Amino acid sequence: MESFMRVFSTFFVALLLLVASAGIGPNVMVAEARTCESQSLKYEGMCLRESHCASVCQTEGYSGGDCHGLYSICVCTKDCQ
């Protein structure tokens, strides 16, 4: 009985792997918006706090911002249209 359970469980795991790798099941397509970036025109100095950069970018009409690069510039981001 133990050998039957071992063979059955091995077969079941192999079947699950086959189904997962074959892509059988619901096909879900996810669309991601592209992100546009632009250097902030109002941020002054080195970008040290990303939360401050994001706040300044929101006053410029962007959805957020991040610090980038060797010189730590504030780069504003928004979803492209």
C-alpha positions, 0 to 999 in steps of 0.5 A: 500500500505504501508503494502505491501511495508513493507512486500515486503521489509522484504521478500527481506531482508530475501531472501538476508540473506538466499542467503548470508548464503547459500553460493550461488554465485561465489565460490572463493578460495584464496591461501595464501603463508605460511610465514617462519621466522628466527632470523636475523644473522646480526641485533645487539641490541634490535629491536626498529624500524621495518623498520630498521629490515626489511632493515637488513633482506633484506640484508640477502635475506629475503623479510622483518622483524619484531620486536618480543618478550620480548627482541625485537629481529629482526625476518626476514620473507619470503614466504615459498616455 
